[in-house]
């Protein structure tokens, strides 16, 4: 049976089309593109393609469009594969089939070219095809709206998602220079993790007999493994692990890619025993996990942001600089995460540059980032309902909770959270006790995130109501984000920000009393606190609102620094 969407018979013989086969019994689907459907259909069924021999495809839907050309076909095919994979992510078996080598070759280092009518293809072709045909008419998919799928990690970090030219060129260079190590610098939201998944896909596809290790933070371990598995890269030569797991394995690899390398551990007395346990045998003289990992990989690729180290036990900037002095340094500059509403006279870059200026103008760190001092401050002055940025001057917890809940009512597919600095006490055992709350304002009580790993998709019935810490959201995208700015960051007599350890409740995140007296450590602690708020303030795709938790002085500092009331 052939079911068509905008179909013409001539187009089946000689026309640009997207086609999707589906087996009524197997529920498997196969997604492809062609300029000659009848010829391609015969090729699939001559008996040499195993996936067609076992899946019993007995239905096909064919998508035509006047907008289709070579670039459009690549784009639509990639998007539909990504959406189908996410829609079927809970299946016990891989149900979405495609020509893996062809797709990876096309996207792993070659961006989908910008083409005329790309926005029309998204809104007038892909959207109605999914929602009206695949969901309403055929019942082939379970998710009614694409907006719901677009918030999922399998879509956001897909290794077949289209790349920018800058990302593609970087992958080309890394693959071509296999004897060179790389540091990929990038602000929050500049596509470091997307680059990582594409690099793995390209490397494995071109080097099937070589090994690659992907080092991630614990809160992203499950997601990373799932991405590679579901996209057909669950290969024996891909290892996904934390830095401890990789080091303890003692295995060596042709390539090691480290996500969030600014959070790698160093030898430190305020470090969990297991993190320090790796410094033995051949590694007994090493001072950091990075120093050890360099011994385990032929080629090392590090994703790095100088503004995201958040505790004393993280590798220091000096250590990182010394260990990577011979590395090639490259920079990602395009902002992907933050999406200011259309029609505004400001951009996502204006917001990021403003936040960096607000937090770091007196630290000396801005010169190490992609900072533009000429940002448009209107992003912080916009008081319209759809403004990207805003803040509340009273009842911070009530107002932030109401704000994210209101958006969730209108956009149930959104992943919204209230986040906060580490200014309320918490114990590990609290995560299992739903009666234990940490944030109290009048009749409103909330508890810290119950888990760090995969928190935004936690099964806890109150997960959406929990207050998220930096440990649960680093590297994570959210839609609307409320941020409680606590009194761990204060303003001194000279009008500069400083970290106050007396109001900071992460014992492993601050120096001992004796160490605090060292001027360098005082500055470093301030930077850790600033980095925590930088992470929290750069999680929101669609908007950020601030509330000031026992810290009205920071509000006044912010208004003055960003000229908000002028």
Secondary structure per residue as TSV (DSSP state, phi and psi in degrees):
chain	resnum	aa	ss	phi	psi
A	1	X	-	360.0	135.0
A	2	X	E	-115.1	123.3
A	3	X	E	-111.8	131.0
A	4	X	E	-123.9	152.6
A	5	X	E	-120.1	113.9
A	6	X	S	56.2	53.8
A	7	X	-	-94.3	148.1
A	8	X	-	-140.2	143.9
A	9	X	H	-63.4	-43.6
A	10	X	H	-58.6	-35.5
A	11	X	H	-64.7	-26.3
A	12	X	H	-71.8	-27.7
A	13	X	H	-85.0	-39.9
A	14	X	S	-151.4	78.6
A	15	X	S	-163.8	152.7
A	16	X	-	-75.2	119.1
A	17	X	E	-140.2	155.3
A	18	X	E	-105.0	135.3
A	19	X	E	-129.6	147.8
A	20	X	E	-132.2	116.1
A	21	X	E	-88.3	150.7
A	22	X	E	-146.2	138.0
A	23	X	-	-93.8	125.2
A	24	X	T	-61.5	-37.3
A	25	X	T	-89.7	-45.4
A	26	X	T	-75.7	-22.3
A	27	X	-	64.1	7.6
A	28	X	-	-76.0	150.3
A	29	X	E	-127.1	153.4
A	30	X	E	-131.1	129.0
A	31	X	E	-116.8	131.4
A	32	X	E	-151.7	179.5
A	33	X	E	-138.0	155.2
A	34	X	E	-164.5	162.2
A	35	X	S	-102.7	-8.2
A	36	X	-	-140.2	85.2
A	37	X	H	-62.0	-47.0
A	38	X	H	-60.1	-41.5
A	39	X	H	-64.3	-44.6
A	40	X	H	-66.2	-36.7
A	41	X	H	-61.7	-43.1
A	42	X	H	-64.5	-38.7
A	43	X	H	-62.2	-38.5
A	44	X	H	-64.3	-32.3
A	45	X	T	-105.6	19.1
A	46	X	S	-83.4	-3.9
A	47	X	S	101.2	2.7
A	48	X	-	-100.6	-6.6
A	49	X	-	-101.6	110.4
A	50	X	H	-59.0	-38.9
A	51	X	H	-62.6	-29.8
A	52	X	H	-82.3	-25.4
A	53	X	H	-73.5	-29.1
A	54	X	H	-105.8	-17.8
A	55	X	H	-87.4	-15.5
A	56	X	-	53.5	52.2
A	57	X	-	-66.6	122.4
A	58	X	-	-128.8	7.3
A	59	X	E	-137.7	149.0
A	60	X	E	-145.4	138.3
A	61	X	E	-116.0	137.3
A	62	X	E	-120.6	128.8
A	63	X	E	-108.5	120.2
A	64	X	-	-109.1	157.4
A	65	X	-	-161.9	143.5
A	66	X	T	-66.3	-17.4
A	67	X	T	-85.8	-7.7
A	68	X	-	-72.2	135.3
A	69	X	-	-149.4	-171.6
A	70	X	H	-57.0	-48.8
A	71	X	H	-66.6	-40.2
A	72	X	H	-64.0	-40.6
A	73	X	H	-61.9	-44.8
A	74	X	H	-57.3	-46.0
A	75	X	H	-63.3	-49.8
A	76	X	H	-66.5	-42.4
A	77	X	H	-60.5	-47.0
A	78	X	H	-59.9	-44.8
A	79	X	H	-65.2	-43.9
A	80	X	H	-65.4	-39.8
A	81	X	H	-60.3	-46.1
A	82	X	H	-61.3	-43.9
A	83	X	H	-67.5	-41.6
A	84	X	H	-63.6	-42.3
A	85	X	H	-59.5	-46.2
A	86	X	H	-65.4	-39.9
A	87	X	H	-64.1	-29.0
A	88	X	T	-106.5	17.9
A	89	X	T	-65.9	-20.6
A	90	X	T	-89.6	-1.2
A	91	X	-	-70.0	143.7
A	92	X	S	-72.1	-22.6
A	93	X	S	-119.9	156.1
A	94	X	-	-71.1	117.9
A	95	X	-	-110.4	-9.3
A	96	X	E	-107.5	119.9
A	97	X	E	-111.6	147.9
A	98	X	-	-163.6	168.8
A	99	X	-	-77.1	93.6
A	100	X	H	-58.1	-46.9
A	101	X	H	-61.3	-43.3
A	102	X	H	-64.2	-44.2
A	103	X	H	-65.6	-46.3
A	104	X	H	-66.1	-40.9
A	105	X	H	-60.8	-37.3
A	106	X	H	-74.7	-36.1
A	107	X	H	-104.5	-23.2
A	108	X	S	-80.3	67.0
A	109	X	S	125.3	-2.7
A	110	X	-	-132.5	108.0
A	111	X	-	-70.5	149.8
A	112	X	-	-66.2	122.9
A	113	X	-	-63.6	141.8
A	114	X	-	-63.4	138.9
A	115	X	-	-140.9	157.3
A	116	X	T	-59.9	140.4
A	117	X	T	71.9	20.3
A	118	X	H	-60.9	-40.8
A	119	X	H	-66.0	-36.8
A	120	X	H	-66.1	-39.2
A	121	X	I	-59.4	-42.5
A	122	X	I	-65.2	-44.5
A	123	X	I	-89.3	-31.3
A	124	X	I	-104.5	-12.4
A	125	X	I	-117.6	-64.6
A	126	X	I	-64.4	-47.7
A	127	X	H	-60.3	-55.0
A	128	X	H	-66.9	-31.3
A	129	X	I	-62.7	-45.1
A	130	X	I	-68.0	-53.2
A	131	X	I	-77.9	-36.4
A	132	X	I	-90.8	-39.1
A	133	X	I	-94.6	-60.3
A	134	X	I	-67.4	-35.6
A	135	X	I	-92.2	-59.7
A	136	X	I	-69.4	-50.0
A	137	X	I	-83.7	-52.3
A	138	X	S	-90.0	-23.6
A	139	X	-	62.9	33.4
A	140	X	-	-85.4	-16.7
A	141	X	-	-126.9	157.4
A	142	X	S	-99.4	-20.6
A	143	X	-	-96.6	120.1
A	144	X	S	-73.0	-29.0
A	145	X	-	-125.7	142.7
A	146	X	H	-70.2	-26.7
A	147	X	H	-58.0	-36.6
A	148	X	H	-66.1	-40.0
A	149	X	H	-71.5	-34.0
A	150	X	H	-64.7	-16.2
A	151	X	T	-86.7	-6.5
A	152	X	S	-87.5	147.0
A	153	X	H	-58.9	-34.6
A	154	X	H	-65.3	-22.3
A	155	X	H	-90.7	-48.0
A	156	X	H	-63.1	-36.4
A	157	X	T	-111.8	20.3
A	158	X	-	-55.9	133.7
A	159	X	T	-76.0	3.0
A	160	X	T	-119.0	12.1
A	161	X	S	-68.8	145.9
A	162	X	-	-66.1	145.9
A	163	X	-	-106.3	159.7
A	164	X	-	-78.1	163.4
A	165	X	H	-59.9	-38.4
A	166	X	H	-62.1	-44.9
A	167	X	H	-64.7	-42.6
A	168	X	H	-62.4	-44.0
A	169	X	H	-63.1	-37.1
A	170	X	H	-64.1	-43.4
A	171	X	H	-63.2	-43.9
A	172	X	H	-55.3	-45.7
A	173	X	H	-66.9	-43.5
A	174	X	H	-63.3	-43.6
A	175	X	H	-65.1	-41.6
A	176	X	H	-70.4	-34.0
A	177	X	-	-103.0	67.3
A	178	X	T	-68.0	-14.4
A	179	X	T	-96.3	6.7
A	180	X	-	-111.9	142.6
A	181	X	-	-96.4	155.1
A	182	X	E	-134.4	143.8
A	183	X	E	-112.5	120.4
A	184	X	E	-101.8	102.8
A	185	X	E	-84.2	140.6
A	186	X	E	-167.8	140.3
A	187	X	-	-65.4	168.2
A	188	X	T	-56.4	131.3
A	189	X	T	84.1	15.3
A	190	X	S	-97.3	11.3
A	191	X	S	90.3	24.8
A	192	X	H	-65.3	-40.9
A	193	X	H	-72.9	-36.9
A	194	X	H	-62.6	-42.6
A	195	X	H	-58.3	-41.3
A	196	X	H	-60.0	-50.5
A	197	X	H	-64.1	-38.0
A	198	X	H	-67.6	-38.8
A	199	X	H	-63.4	-42.6
A	200	X	H	-60.9	-47.6
A	201	X	H	-60.3	-45.0
A	202	X	H	-66.4	-44.5
A	203	X	H	-62.2	-47.1
A	204	X	H	-66.6	-38.8
A	205	X	H	-65.6	-37.8
A	206	X	H	-87.8	-17.1
A	207	X	-	-133.2	66.5
A	208	X	T	-63.2	-15.7
A	209	X	T	-103.6	7.8
A	210	X	S	-108.3	164.0
A	211	X	-	-113.1	146.6
A	212	X	E	-135.3	139.1
A	213	X	E	-116.1	139.1
A	214	X	E	-117.1	117.2
A	215	X	E	-101.3	122.9
A	216	X	-	-130.5	166.4
A	217	X	-	-75.7	153.6
A	218	X	G	-55.2	-34.8
A	219	X	G	-71.6	-7.9
A	220	X	G	-119.8	4.3
A	221	X	H	-63.0	-49.8
A	222	X	H	-63.0	-42.7
A	223	X	H	-63.3	-45.2
A	224	X	H	-60.5	-45.6
A	225	X	H	-61.4	-39.6
A	226	X	H	-64.9	-41.3
A	227	X	H	-59.3	-50.7
A	228	X	H	-67.5	-34.3
A	229	X	H	-67.6	-49.7
A	230	X	H	-69.5	-29.9
A	231	X	T	-89.4	19.7
A	232	X	T	77.4	21.2
A	233	X	-	-116.2	32.4
A	234	X	-	-81.1	58.1
A	235	X	-	-89.3	154.5
A	236	X	T	-69.7	-15.9
A	237	X	T	-98.9	15.3
A	238	X	E	-114.7	124.1
A	239	X	E	-116.6	124.7
A	240	X	E	-112.4	123.3
A	241	X	E	-157.0	163.7
A	242	X	-	-78.7	169.1
A	243	X	H	-62.7	-38.0
A	244	X	H	-63.4	-47.0
A	245	X	H	-60.2	-40.4
A	246	X	H	-66.2	-46.0
A	247	X	H	-65.2	-42.9
A	248	X	H	-66.3	-25.0
A	249	X	H	-70.4	-27.5
A	250	X	T	63.6	11.7
A	251	X	-	-78.9	153.7
A	252	X	-	-109.8	156.2
A	253	X	E	-139.5	153.3
A	254	X	E	-71.9	-35.1
A	255	X	E	-140.1	137.8
A	256	X	E	-124.7	124.8
A	257	X	E	-113.3	127.5
A	258	X	E	-115.0	116.6
A	259	X	T	-81.8	144.0
A	260	X	T	52.6	51.0
A	261	X	G	-66.6	-16.5
A	262	X	G	-65.4	-16.4
A	263	X	G	-98.9	4.7
A	264	X	-	-60.1	146.8
A	265	X	B	-84.6	155.3
A	266	X	B	-123.7	165.7
A	267	X	S	-65.3	119.9
A	268	X	-	-157.4	145.4
A	269	X	T	-72.2	-20.6
A	270	X	T	-102.3	51.7
A	271	X	S	-125.3	144.2
A	272	X	-	-57.4	141.7
A	273	X	H	-52.7	-38.5
A	274	X	H	-66.0	-34.4
A	275	X	H	-63.9	-36.5
A	276	X	H	-84.1	-13.6
A	277	X	T	-70.5	-11.9
A	278	X	T	-79.1	-12.9
A	279	X	-	-85.7	75.9
A	280	X	-	-150.4	166.6
A	281	X	G	58.3	-129.6
A	282	X	G	-62.8	-17.8
A	283	X	G	-105.0	12.3
A	284	X	T	-64.5	-26.0
A	285	X	T	-97.3	-0.7
A	286	X	-	-74.4	151.6
A	287	X	-	-112.8	-2.1
A	288	X	B	-158.6	161.6
A	289	X	H	-63.7	-35.4
A	290	X	H	-63.5	-39.9
A	291	X	H	-60.6	-38.1
A	292	X	H	-71.2	-47.4
A	293	X	H	-60.7	-32.6
A	294	X	T	-58.8	-27.2
A	295	X	T	-79.8	-13.8
A	296	X	T	-100.7	-9.7
A	297	X	E	-126.4	142.9
A	298	X	E	-73.5	-42.8
A	299	X	E	-125.7	130.8
A	300	X	E	-115.2	131.8
A	301	X	E	-125.9	121.8
A	302	X	E	-114.5	127.7
A	303	X	E	-92.2	124.9
A	304	X	E	-141.2	140.5
A	305	X	-	-140.0	114.0
A	306	X	T	-61.7	-18.6
A	307	X	T	-96.0	13.6
A	308	X	-	-122.1	9.5
A	309	X	-	-74.9	134.6
A	310	X	-	-128.7	6.6
A	311	X	S	-156.9	159.5
A	312	X	T	-58.4	-28.7
A	313	X	T	-80.8	-5.9
A	314	X	B	-69.5	152.2
A	315	X	-	-55.9	136.2
A	316	X	-	-75.7	161.3
A	317	X	H	-62.3	-37.4
A	318	X	H	-66.1	-44.6
A	319	X	H	-61.6	-45.5
A	320	X	H	-61.4	-44.5
A	321	X	H	-61.3	-42.3
A	322	X	H	-67.2	-43.0
A	323	X	H	-71.0	-19.4
A	324	X	T	-115.3	19.2
A	325	X	T	-62.6	-26.0
A	326	X	T	-99.7	5.5
A	327	X	S	-80.3	152.4
A	328	X	E	-74.3	131.9
A	329	X	E	-106.1	125.5
A	330	X	E	-131.4	159.7
A	331	X	E	-131.3	131.9
A	332	X	E	-94.8	133.6
A	333	X	-	-122.5	-15.5
A	334	X	-	-84.2	128.8
A	335	X	-	-87.1	123.6
A	336	X	-	-107.6	-36.2
A	337	X	S	-68.6	-52.0
A	338	X	-	-80.8	128.6
A	339	X	-	-125.6	95.5
A	340	X	-	-68.0	146.8
A	341	X	-	-59.1	146.7
A	342	X	T	-64.5	150.4
A	343	X	T	89.8	-3.8
A	344	X	-	-83.6	154.8
A	345	X	S	-92.5	10.2
A	346	X	-	-124.6	164.5
A	347	X	-	-124.2	174.3
A	348	X	H	-62.8	-34.7
A	349	X	H	-64.2	-35.1
A	350	X	H	-61.3	-41.4
A	351	X	H	-64.6	-49.7
A	352	X	H	-60.1	-45.5
A	353	X	H	-64.9	-35.8
A	354	X	H	-66.2	-43.1
A	355	X	H	-64.3	-40.9
A	356	X	H	-63.3	-41.0
A	357	X	H	-65.8	-44.2
A	358	X	H	-56.6	-44.6
A	359	X	H	-87.9	-35.4
A	360	X	H	-117.6	8.9
A	361	X	T	-60.5	-24.8
A	362	X	T	-108.5	12.8
A	363	X	T	-99.4	-19.4
A	364	X	S	83.2	3.3
A	365	X	-	-88.1	-19.0
A	366	X	G	-60.7	-29.3
A	367	X	G	-67.3	-16.3
A	368	X	G	-93.2	3.4
A	369	X	T	-120.9	174.0
A	370	X	T	-87.0	65.2
A	371	X	-	-94.6	132.4
A	372	X	-	-114.9	111.3
A	373	X	S	-69.5	-13.8
A	374	X	-	-92.9	42.8
A	375	X	-	-76.1	152.9
A	376	X	-	-82.2	112.4
A	377	X	G	-75.4	-3.6
A	378	X	G	-62.2	-24.3
A	379	X	G	-61.0	-26.1
A	380	X	G	-96.9	-4.1
A	381	X	T	-108.6	-9.8
A	382	X	-	-68.1	119.7
A	383	X	-	-108.2	10.6
A	384	X	S	-73.2	158.1
A	385	X	T	-58.7	-30.3
A	386	X	T	-97.4	16.8
A	387	X	-	-59.9	143.0
A	388	X	S	-67.9	-41.3
A	389	X	E	-114.5	149.4
A	390	X	E	-170.0	174.3
A	391	X	E	-154.7	159.0
A	392	X	-	-112.5	139.6
A	393	X	S	-95.7	-10.5
A	394	X	S	-143.0	167.1
A	395	X	-	39.2	61.4
A	396	X	H	-58.5	-43.6
A	397	X	H	-67.9	-47.1
A	398	X	H	-58.6	-48.3
A	399	X	H	-67.4	-39.7
A	400	X	H	-68.5	-42.0
A	401	X	H	-61.8	-45.0
A	402	X	H	-62.1	-39.0
A	403	X	H	-65.1	-47.7
A	404	X	H	-71.2	-33.5
A	405	X	H	-68.2	-39.5
A	406	X	H	-61.6	-44.2
A	407	X	H	-64.5	-38.1
A	408	X	H	-64.5	-32.8
A	409	X	H	-64.6	-38.5
A	410	X	H	-83.9	-28.0
A	411	X	-	-131.3	75.8
A	412	X	T	-61.5	-18.4
A	413	X	T	-79.6	-13.1
A	414	X	-	-68.6	145.8
A	415	X	-	-105.0	99.0
A	416	X	-	-110.4	145.5
A	417	X	E	-149.0	153.5
A	418	X	E	-98.6	128.4
A	419	X	E	-118.1	165.8
A	420	X	E	-156.7	156.4
A	421	X	-	-68.4	168.5
A	422	X	S	-85.8	62.7
A	423	X	-	-112.5	8.5
A	424	X	S	-129.1	136.6
A	425	X	-	-61.0	150.5
A	426	X	-	-154.9	143.8
A	427	X	-	-120.5	152.6
A	428	X	G	-55.8	-39.9
A	429	X	G	-69.4	-17.5
A	430	X	G	-63.1	-26.2
A	431	X	G	-61.5	-26.0
A	432	X	G	-95.3	-4.1
A	433	X	-	-110.0	100.4
A	434	X	T	-68.6	-18.3
A	435	X	T	-81.1	-12.6
A	436	X	-	-88.0	115.3
A	437	X	-	-113.8	155.8
A	438	X	-	-123.4	-22.0
A	439	X	E	-116.2	124.5
A	440	X	E	-134.4	127.5
A	441	X	E	-145.7	104.3
A	442	X	T	61.8	-125.1
A	443	X	T	-90.5	5.6
A	444	X	E	-101.5	125.5
A	445	X	E	-127.7	135.1
A	446	X	E	-137.4	154.5
A	447	X	-	-114.4	159.0
A	448	X	B	-62.7	164.3
A	449	X	-	-55.8	134.1
A	450	X	S	-76.4	-18.8
A	451	X	-	-147.8	158.3
A	452	X	S	-97.8	-37.4
A	453	X	T	-76.7	122.3
A	454	X	T	55.7	38.0
A	455	X	G	-60.7	-42.2
A	456	X	G	-65.8	-14.3
A	457	X	G	-117.0	26.5
A	458	X	-	-63.7	149.6
A	459	X	-	-82.5	-5.1
A	460	X	-	-58.6	134.4
A	461	X	T	-64.6	-24.5
A	462	X	T	-104.6	17.7
A	463	X	G	-57.1	-41.5
A	464	X	G	-67.5	-21.0
A	465	X	G	-92.5	-12.2
A	466	X	S	-71.1	153.4
A	467	X	E	-92.9	123.9
A	468	X	E	-87.5	138.2
A	469	X	-	-96.0	168.9
A	470	X	H	-60.5	-31.0
A	471	X	H	-68.2	-22.9
A	472	X	H	-91.9	-14.2
A	473	X	H	-125.9	-2.0
A	474	X	T	-63.5	125.7
A	475	X	T	84.9	4.4
A	476	X	-	-107.9	142.1
A	477	X	-	-96.5	137.2
A	478	X	E	-128.3	165.2
A	479	X	E	-85.6	-77.8
A	480	X	E	-103.6	133.8
A	481	X	E	-128.5	124.5
A	482	X	E	-99.5	136.3
A	483	X	E	-125.5	123.1
A	484	X	E	-89.7	113.3
A	485	X	E	-88.8	114.3
A	486	X	-	-94.3	179.7
A	487	X	T	-88.1	22.6
A	488	X	T	-80.6	-13.5
A	489	X	E	-118.3	123.1
A	490	X	E	-132.4	173.2
A	491	X	E	-112.0	126.7
A	492	X	-	-84.6	-178.7
A	493	X	T	-65.5	-19.6
A	494	X	T	-92.8	5.8
A	495	X	S	79.1	22.6
A	496	X	-	-112.1	151.8
A	497	X	E	-77.5	144.6
A	498	X	E	-147.5	152.2
A	499	X	E	-85.5	133.3
A	500	X	-	-107.8	105.3
A	501	X	G	-66.2	-20.5
A	502	X	G	-67.1	-22.5
A	503	X	G	-109.2	19.4
A	504	X	-	-118.2	120.8
A	505	X	-	-111.8	54.3
A	506	X	-	-134.1	100.3
A	507	X	G	-60.1	-30.8
A	508	X	G	-87.7	3.1
A	509	X	G	-103.9	4.6
A	510	X	S	-138.9	163.0
A	511	X	-	-79.8	161.9
A	512	X	-	-67.3	166.1
A	513	X	H	-58.4	-40.5
A	514	X	H	-66.6	-42.5
A	515	X	H	-66.3	-29.6
A	516	X	H	-65.0	-23.5
A	517	X	T	-75.0	-13.1
A	518	X	S	-79.0	121.5
A	519	X	H	-51.5	-40.7
A	520	X	H	-61.4	-40.6
A	521	X	H	-70.1	-33.9
A	522	X	H	-59.7	-44.5
A	523	X	H	-66.0	-41.6
A	524	X	H	-64.3	-40.1
A	525	X	H	-62.8	-41.8
A	526	X	H	-57.9	-42.9
A	527	X	H	-65.7	-38.3
A	528	X	H	-58.7	-45.6
A	529	X	H	-65.4	-43.2
A	530	X	H	-60.6	-41.5
A	531	X	H	-63.2	-37.3
A	532	X	H	-59.8	-46.2
A	533	X	H	-70.5	-32.1
A	534	X	H	-60.8	-44.0
A	535	X	H	-61.3	-48.9
A	536	X	H	-62.0	-39.9
A	537	X	H	-79.0	-4.3
A	538	X	T	-118.7	26.6
A	539	X	-	-93.1	-21.5
A	540	X	E	-85.4	125.9
A	541	X	E	-76.5	-47.6
A	542	X	E	-105.8	-8.3
A	543	X	E	166.3	154.4
A	544	X	E	-135.5	137.7
A	545	X	E	-129.5	142.7
A	546	X	E	-107.4	148.4
A	547	X	E	-132.9	147.5
A	548	X	E	-110.5	111.3
A	549	X	S	-92.9	100.4
A	550	X	S	57.3	36.2
A	551	X	-	-153.4	64.9
A	552	X	H	-73.2	-19.9
A	553	X	H	-64.2	-35.8
A	554	X	H	-67.2	-35.4
A	555	X	H	-59.1	-45.9
A	556	X	H	-64.2	-39.8
A	557	X	H	-61.6	-44.5
A	558	X	H	-62.2	-47.3
A	559	X	H	-61.2	-39.4
A	560	X	H	-71.5	-45.2
A	561	X	H	-65.5	-37.2
A	562	X	T	-101.2	8.6
A	563	X	T	55.6	39.6
A	564	X	T	-68.4	-35.7
A	565	X	T	-92.2	4.6
A	566	X	-	-80.4	360.0
